[in-house]
Amino acid sequence: MAEILAGLPLPALMIGADERVVAANAAAETLLGPKLVGRHHAFVLRQPEVLAAITSASRTRRPAEARHVIPGPSHEVIHRVTASAVGRGVLCSFEDLSDREQMDAMRRDFVANVSHELRTPLTSVIGFIETLRGAAREDPVARDRFLAIMQTEAERMVRLVRDLLQLSKVEAQERQRPTERHDIARLVLSAIHTLRPYAEANSVRLVLTGLDQPVEIFSDPDQITQVATNLVENAIKYGGQGKEVVVSLSREDSPRGPKVRLSVRDQGEGIDSFHLPRLAERFYRVDGHRSREKGGTGLGLAIVKHIAHRHRGRLLIDSVVGQGSTFSILLPV
């Protein structure tokens, strides 16, 4: 029995007629702990739903299923346990459903977030249209004010749809590596040139370092421009008026070969450390009200993260409350 279980890819264990574990494979010991053989199954599994499935399979001689949940630091590890009568004992196999459950939860959250983000501006626009058709029909001052708000809300919806389409496109291409080399210093400078009027309007001074020499890597020029635009625009938007935003491009060595680091550092309020692991999640905001006021969709960093992954790189975030934040992407040369 031990040899048979060792050949199974799933965690599996055999419970004998005396309700003790008589055999377990290495995957089961990794999941449930070492030295399982000889222990009573109730001390190994502990969860009432799983124990009930084992009892049912033993009595009825029919397969029974249950969920086995192990709490984790970031998410639960969820297995579907199938208990099947074998001889005088019960065979328990564990199928990992964690990724599937996470994807289902992400899909539900995504639909809920998109619905919420669209419902708020649509409700505002519909309300102002009703007002303009009624009480404010002959009031030019109110009409102009309402039309300006309606334009702002419509532009917000356009930005959201644009970012959703961009995110969908980036995710579809994530496993397709870029095949042409481009000078990313030139691409970053192009993005900064486009954002200079926005920086001047917010009294933000852009400081550039390391962008005067060409740096060619395998890259998608449109996506690298998108990364630079998103990071610099965020730094201008949340860095505070009258402050500096430092954009730097540098080379560095790593065990896996030379890398290039694009960093954008602001002098804003900084971000509490407990927010940092979730900043690149879709629609995650540190301050939702402030982000919406400034036109944020909550998708910018998610787009940057997926672009970095497509280029075999990664997004790094470092922030200290009261001292500002640094957002970097590290890409292989």
N, C-alpha and C positions, 0 to 999 in steps of 0.2 A: 504493500500500500504506500509506503514512504517513497519507493521508486516511481510509482505511478504519479503521485502528487508532485514529485520533483519535476516531472515532465510537463506539467500544466503551466501555461503562461500567467494564469490568474492566481491570486492568493487563494489557497484552499486548505481545508483541514478536515480530518475524519474524527467523528465522535463515536465512541464505542457504546455498547449496551449498558455499561456502567456509568454513562454520561461524562466520561473523561476523554480528553483528546488522546487519540492513539497514534495519529500521524499528522504532520503539518509541513508544508513546503517552505522554502526560504522566503518567498514573497509574503506568506502569511505571518512569518516571524518578523519581517520588516514592518508589516502593518500593525500587528497586535502585540509585538514584544517577543523576546527570546524565551526559550525553554517552555514551549507550550505543551509538549507531550507529557501526559500524566496528570495534568491539572484539570479540575472540573470545568466544564465548558461555561458555567455561569460566572466563574471568576475571570475567564478569558474574554468573554463577549459582553457581559454585564447589561446590555441594552434590552429592555423588556420585549420590544417588538421582535428582535432577533431570536431571543429565547423562546418566544411563543411560536415562531415559525419552525424552530427545531422540534419542539414538542409536537406540533401539528404533523410534521413530516414523519416523525417516529410513530405516531399513533395511527394515522390514516394511510401511511405508505404512499402518499401523494406529495409531489413537490410543493413547497411553500416559499414565498418570497417576503423579504422585509428590507427596510432601509437601515443601514449602519452609518452613523454620523459621528465624525471625530472633529471637534472644534479646532480651528487653526488660527494663527495670528492675523492672517488677512482674509481667509475664507475657509468654509467648512470642507472637509474631505468626506465625500458621500459615496458609499458603495451600495449596490443592490446585492443582497445576500440571497442566494438560492439554496435552500435546504432540501436534499433529496435522500430518500431512504436507500441505503446500500447494505445488503445483508442484514445484520442485526443492528447496524449503526446508522448514522446520518452523515452524509457528505455535504459540507458547506463551502460554496465558492463565492468569491467576492468580485463583482464587476464594478470598476471605477466609473462613476457617473459625474464626477466633479466638474470636468470640462463642459460636459453637456449641460449640466444645471447652471453653470456660470454663463454659458452662451444664452440659454433661455432667459436668465435674469437680466443679462445685458440687453437682450432684444426687447424685453418688456420695459426696462428702464429707458431705452432709447426711444421707443414709441411714445412713452409717457412724457419724456422731456421735450421731444419735438412738438407734441400736441400742446404742451403747456406754453412753449416758446411762441407758437403761432397763435394760440388762443388769445393771449393777452393783447397783442397789437390788433388782431382782428376785432376783438370786442370793443377796443377803443375807437377804431375806424367806424364800425357800425353805429356806435353811440353818437359820434360826431355827425355822421351823415343824417341820422334821425333828427338831431338838433338843428342842423342846417336846413333841413326840409320843414322844420316847424318854427320854434321860437326865434331862432337866429337868422331866419330867412332875410329879414330886412335890416340886420345889424352888421354893417360893414366891418367894424372893429372886431366883433366876436367871430365873424366869418373868416377874416384873415388869420386870426389866432388859431381857430380850429383847423383851417386848411394847413397851416404850418405844422401843427401837431400830427395831422393825418399824413403829411409827407414824411415826417420823421419816423412814424410807425411803419409806413410802407417801405421806406429804405431799410429799416431794421429787418423786415421780412425778406427783402431781396438779399441782404447780407447773409441771413440764415440759410436760405435756399442755395446761395452760391457756395457757402462753406460746406453744406451737406453734400453737394455735387462734387466739390473738390475732395472731400474726405472719402467719398465712395470711389472716386477715380484712383486716389492714392492707394487705398486698400486693395483694389483690383490689381494694381501694378506692383504690389509690395514684393513679390517673389521674382520679379523681372529685373535683373541687375542692369544698370546703365552700361552701354557698350561704347560710348564715345567720351573722349577726354575734353574737358572745358576748363577755362580759367575762372575759378570761383571768386577770385579777388575782383575781377571785372564785374561778375554778376552781382556781388554784394554792393559794389560801388554804384551800380545801376539802380538797385533797390533804394539805396540811401539817397541818391539824387532825386528819385521820385518822392521821397518822404521829407525832403528838406523844408518845403513850404509848411507841412504839418508841424514839423519841429519848431520852425520860427513862429508859427501861430501860437504855440504853447510855451514860447520863451525857453526852449530846451536847446542846449548847445551840443552838437554831435562831435565827438572826438574820435578820430580814426587812427588806428595803429596797425602796421603790418599789411596794409592793403596796397602798398606802392609797388610790390613785386608780384609777378604772375605766379599762381599756384594752380597747376593743372592736375585734376583727378578725374576718374571715371564718374560722370555725374549727368543728371538731367537738368539742363539749364533753367527750365521753367520752375522746377521744384526747388532748386537751390535759391532762386530768386524769391519764391514763395516763403521759404524758411527765413531768409534775411528780412523780408518785408514784415512777416508776422512778429518776429522777435524784436525788431527795432520799433515797430509801431506800438507794441505792448509797452516797451520801455519808455517811449515818449508819453504814452497815454497814462501810465501809472507811476512814472518816475517823479512826478511833481514839477510844477512850473518853476523856471529859473534854475533848474539843475542841469547836470551833465549826463549824457549817455555815451559810454565808451564802447566802440565797436572794434574788436581786434581779431586778427587772423594770424595764427602762429603754427609752426611745425613742432612736433614732439615725437620722441621715440617711445615705443612700447614693445612688450615681448612678442607681439604679433606683427611687428613692422612699423614703419613710420606712419604717423597720423597727422591730420591737420585739424586744428581746433578753431571754430568760429564762436566767439563769445560776445555777448551783449550785456553790459553792466549798467545798472541804473542806480540812482541815489534816492530811491523811494522809501516807503515805510518799512519795507521788508515783509517777509512772510513767516508765520510761525512754522516750526519744523514739522508739526503733525499734519500740515496741509501738503507738504512737499511730495510724498509718495503718490498723491492722487491728482496732482495738478494737470497731468496730461490725459486724464480721463475726460470723455465727452461730457460737456455741459457742467463739469465741476468748476465751481467758482469759490474763491475765498470770500468775496463780498459780492453777492449776486446783484443787489440793488445798484451798487456803484458800477459794476461791470455793464449792466444794461444801460445805465445812464450814459456811459461812454461809448455805447455802440458795440459792445462785445457780444459774441454769440456763444462763447464757451467751447468753441471747437478749434481755435487757433493752435493751441499746444498739442492737441491730438493729431492735427495734420502734420505738425513739425515732427512729432515722434514717429509717425508712420513713414515719412519721407526719410528720416534718419535710418530707420530699419531697412528701407529699400536700398540705401547706399551702404549697407553693412556697418552702419555707425550707431550712435546712441545719443539720446538727449540727456544732458546733465543740468541739474538745478541746484544752486547754492544760494542761500539767503540767510541774513541775520536781521532780526527785527530792529528797526531804527537805523540800519546801515545800508539797506538796499539789497538788490538781488542780482545774480549773474546767471544767465541762461546760455548754455553752450551746446553745440553739437560737435561730436568727435567723429571724424570720418577717416577711413583708410586712404593713404595716398596711392 
